[in-house]
């Protein structure tokens, strides 16, 4: 059976809501793009990842920083009050096979 081209693989959407409940701005970094924004206190940010089905974003957080990691083939967007505030439109490159 012929393998389906990666351009035609099923896509998966992953949605995350992120809120800064600290009394100071927190950095949100989207990797591997290294794009960052400041999350202001009390705002709800909607993060959308889209990419090949079967994978999911990973989350790492600390007191001053939250890092979200995309997966091979994924793209990401961040919205505040329905307005796009960050775009990671270049798909993550495929990882080399071992």
C-alpha positions, 0 to 999 in steps of 0.5 A: 500500500502506498504511503500518503503524502505528508501534505495530505495527512489528517490534521489535528487541532489542539486548543489551549486557554492560558491565563496569567494569574500572577501580579506581573507579566509572564512570558509565553514562548512558542517553540521551536519558533522562539516567538514570545509575547508578554501575558498580561495579568487577568487576560485569557489567551487562546492558543491553537496548534494545528498539525499532523494527527497523533501528536500534541503540544508540550507545556513547560512552565516556571514562575516568569515563563510558560513555554509551549512546544509544537511538533513536526509539521505543526503551526501555532497562533495565539489570540487575545479577545479574538484578535491574533497577537502571535503567529507561528505560520512556518511548519515545524520541520520533520525530525531526522529518523534514527 
